[in-house]
Amino acid sequence: MAAGWTLVAMQVSALALDAPLLALTARWPRRELISGSMAVVGLTCAVAAAAPSYAALLVALSFYGLALGMATGTSQAALMDMAGGQRERMISRWSLLGAIGDVGAPLLVGGLALVGAGWRVAMALLAVLAVAHAALISRGPPFRADSDEDEENGAGNGARAGSLRAAILWCCAGVLCALLDEILVAFGALRLDQLGATPFQRGLVLVAWVVGQIAGLAASGWVWSRIHPLRLMMLCSAGCAVAYAAWLGVSWLPASALLLLLSGFFGSALFPVVTAQAYAALPGRSTTVSAISAVVAVGELLMPVLIGLAADRWGLRTALALLLLEPVGLGIVAAAVLARGRGSGGRV
């Protein structure tokens, strides 16, 4: 439950404020907004590193979540405005760069554990990196604001309402992508601890999962023009579900690392497809999609708490099995949308 509440703290303030703030950013200077948000991320990381109690850590992470949500939401919206019909490809690149950065997280914590340091030192280092990131962005070029392509093309109210519903549905489906993400890292680390893994070994196993994501995202670069994105999502959902289910049943650490690597490889395509479909439903209105995503993030807020409750009541392995809802659920969504002849991009 402590692990669950730590994740929730990052989303509490963001849930209340991210949606209205993101909706207002359509006409705000995006470069300054992203730079300022990253500066706040650095400040909150520094405060978290010096937190004298668990309660103080939760408060710092609450503001961290709000600032990071603004930075990533605005950045993703700006990227989608520039992507045009290459949304899946651009989101894959976005995810690939993020996954490469994620490799450093477990390696950083595991490496610091080896030399006798802890998470406070890690948070302090992240504070320095975030401030440096903010300084680089502040010197970069400006981003263009939203433009409502539906309005420019003379789309009727009925078509626009249908597009809005489609965007909401895809954003809701995207909530499932939070399961095999930070939640897997938090509760997967506890599972590896039960198996007797040292902090460094846990870091290596979790890095294998991220390495699988990187390999999958790198391989997807030539896929988008050859297969319909929703068909790819169905295939990858099945592969991810099989590999992850097998991971739940193994106790040998090398096998655990291999199966997590496969889970990451197949699961890497799920987020890009779901996100691209949401933005494609409302072309030129990227901040609206970002705001919708922030609203439906209430599901992400509840997930770690529910997983923590399940772990306390029925055991950690049962709770981790619930994470199968992501590949299974998204596979069903892709099949249903394909059956109705909807979805965007790629070749059937």
Secondary structure, DSSP 4 states (H G I P E B T S, - for coil): -HHHHHHHHHHHHHHHHHHHHHHHGGGS-HHHHHHHHHHHHHHHHHHHHT-SSHHHHHHHHHHHHHHHHHHHHHHHHHHHHHHTT-HHHHHHHHHHHHHHHHHHHHHHHHHHHHTT--HHHHHHHHHHHHHHHHHHHHTS--------HHHHTT--HHHHHHHHHHHHHHHHHHGGGGIIIIIHHHHHHHHHHHTT--HHHHHHHHHHHHHHHHHHHHHGGGTTTTS-HHHHHHHHHHHHHHHHHHHHT---HHHHHHHHHHHHHHHTTHHHHHHHHHHHHSTT-HHHHHHHHHHHTHHHHHHHHHHHHHHHHH-HHHHHHGGGHHHHHHHHHHHHHHHTT---SS--
